[in-house]
Amino acid sequence: MKLVLKSWMGLLLTATFLPACSNAQKTINMETVKNVDLHKYLGTWYEIARFDHSFERGLVGVTATYTLRPDGKITVLNQGYKNSLDGKHSKATGKAKIPDPAEPGKFKVSFFLFFYAPYNILELDADYRWALIGSGGPDYLWILSRTPQMDTETYGMLINKAKEKGYDVSKLIKVEQPLK
């Protein structure tokens, strides 16, 4: 568990500080969606693709589950399996908040104390079936889905949207998910 906590802390620290240091010449359109119905966004999302980073390296079957807390913040439960769907289970629990209700697509997520990293909903399906997520710069990108698999057409469309926003989509890795 200590290793998992260190890995997820790495996400927070890296997502917070690295974007300011790396790829400074690369311009990313970080414009977020204008409307988010939080109650529709809550629930489980499957990670379809992501940029490689140390805190999720080797994880497959990755999901993120969001639930509303009594204080209005959101509990974030990230979990996956090391190297195979039968591998060691890894999980990290954090919290999220929407600091400015006028910008509902900009969350802040924390897995350690009061250190928050950006979580930006860049694109969101009208029926909340998929989402494109960025985190404060060009080094973090996720494609999420409500189902473990995503059809080729939708995946391609999201790749194109990410490319239009300035992301280097060649860095995306597909995440193995269970067949359902």
C-alpha positions in Angstrom: 0.0 0.0 0.0 2.9 2.3 0.7 4.2 1.8 -2.8 0.8 2.6 -4.3 0.5 5.8 -2.2 4.0 6.9 -3.4 3.0 6.2 -7.0 -0.2 8.3 -6.8 1.7 11.0 -4.9 4.0 11.1 -7.8 1.1 11.8 -10.1 0.1 14.8 -8.0 3.6 16.3 -7.7 4.5 15.6 -11.4 1.2 16.9 -12.7 1.5 20.0 -10.6 5.1 21.0 -11.3 6.4 19.3 -14.4 4.1 21.1 -16.9 5.7 24.4 -16.0 9.2 22.9 -16.7 8.7 20.7 -19.8 7.6 21.3 -23.3 7.2 25.0 -22.6 7.3 25.7 -26.3 4.3 23.4 -27.0 1.0 25.2 -26.9 -2.0 23.1 -25.8 -5.6 24.3 -26.0 -6.7 23.6 -22.4 -10.2 25.0 -23.0 -12.6 22.9 -21.0 -16.3 22.0 -21.6 -18.7 24.7 -20.5 -21.3 22.4 -19.0 -21.0 19.4 -16.7 -23.9 17.8 -14.8 -21.9 16.5 -11.9 -24.5 13.8 -11.1 -24.2 12.4 -14.6 -20.4 12.5 -14.4 -20.2 10.6 -11.2 -19.7 6.8 -11.4 -17.1 4.6 -12.9 -15.0 5.4 -16.0 -12.7 3.0 -17.8 -9.3 4.2 -18.9 -9.1 3.5 -22.6 -5.8 5.3 -23.4 -3.3 7.5 -21.6 0.1 9.0 -21.8 2.7 6.9 -20.1 3.8 8.2 -16.6 5.4 6.6 -13.6 2.4 6.5 -11.3 0.4 4.3 -13.7 3.2 2.5 -15.5 2.3 -1.1 -16.1 -1.3 -0.8 -14.9 -4.1 -2.3 -16.9 -7.8 -2.6 -16.2 -7.7 0.9 -14.8 -10.9 2.6 -13.7 -11.7 5.9 -11.9 -14.8 6.0 -9.8 -16.2 9.3 -8.6 -18.8 9.6 -5.8 -20.2 12.7 -4.1 -19.2 13.3 -0.5 -21.5 15.0 2.0 -19.2 18.1 2.0 -19.8 18.6 -1.7 -16.4 17.3 -2.8 -15.9 14.2 -4.8 -14.2 11.0 -3.7 -11.9 9.7 -6.4 -11.1 6.0 -6.4 -8.5 5.0 -9.0 -7.7 1.3 -9.4 -6.0 -1.1 -11.7 -3.9 -4.2 -11.9 -0.1 -4.5 -12.3 1.0 -5.9 -15.7 -2.1 -8.1 -16.4 -5.7 -8.3 -15.5 -4.7 -11.1 -13.0 -1.9 -9.0 -11.6 -1.6 -7.3 -8.2 -4.5 -4.9 -7.5 -3.5 -1.3 -7.0 -5.7 1.5 -5.7 -5.5 5.1 -4.6 -8.2 7.2 -3.0 -8.3 10.9 -3.3 -10.6 13.8 -3.5 -11.7 16.3 -6.1 -13.4 19.7 -6.1 -14.6 22.2 -8.6 -13.0 25.4 -7.4 -15.0 27.8 -9.6 -18.7 26.8 -10.4 -18.4 29.1 -13.5 -15.9 26.7 -14.9 -17.4 23.2 -14.2 -15.0 21.4 -16.5 -12.0 22.4 -14.3 -11.6 20.1 -11.4 -8.7 20.0 -8.9 -7.7 16.5 -7.7 -5.7 15.5 -4.6 -4.3 12.2 -3.5 -2.1 13.7 -0.8 -3.1 16.2 1.9 -3.9 19.6 0.4 -1.8 19.3 -2.8 -4.2 19.6 -5.8 -3.5 19.0 -9.5 -5.6 20.1 -12.4 -8.1 17.7 -13.9 -9.6 19.3 -17.0 -12.5 17.9 -18.9 -11.5 18.9 -22.5 -14.3 17.0 -24.3 -17.4 15.2 -23.0 -20.0 13.2 -24.8 -23.5 14.7 -24.4 -24.7 11.4 -23.0 -21.6 11.0 -20.7 -20.3 7.9 -22.6 -16.8 9.2 -23.1 -14.5 12.0 -21.9 -11.1 13.5 -22.9 -9.1 14.6 -19.9 -6.0 16.8 -19.6 -4.0 18.0 -16.6 -2.4 21.4 -16.9 -0.1 20.9 -19.8 1.0 18.7 -22.7 2.3 15.7 -20.6 -1.0 14.3 -19.4 -3.9 13.0 -21.4 -6.5 10.3 -20.8 -9.4 8.9 -22.9 -12.1 7.6 -20.6 -15.3 5.6 -21.4 -18.2 4.3 -19.5 -17.5 0.8 -21.0 -14.3 -1.2 -21.0 -14.1 -1.0 -24.8 -14.5 1.9 -27.2 -15.5 1.6 -30.8 -12.8 2.5 -33.4 -14.8 5.5 -34.8 -15.2 7.2 -31.4 -11.6 6.5 -30.4 -10.4 8.0 -33.7 -12.6 11.0 -33.2 -11.1 11.6 -29.8 -7.6 11.2 -31.1 -8.3 13.9 -33.7 -9.8 16.2 -31.0 -6.6 15.7 -28.9 -4.4 16.4 -31.9 -6.4 19.5 -32.7 -5.8 20.7 -29.1 -2.0 20.3 -29.7 -1.3 17.0 -28.0 1.3 14.6 -29.3 -1.1 11.7 -29.7 1.7 9.3 -30.8 2.5 9.1 -27.0 -0.9 7.6 -26.2 -0.9 4.0 -25.0 -4.0 1.8 -25.1 -4.9 0.4 -21.8 -5.9 -3.3 -21.6 -9.4 -3.7 -20.2 -11.5 -6.8 -19.5 -13.8 -8.0 -22.3 -17.5 -7.5 -21.2 
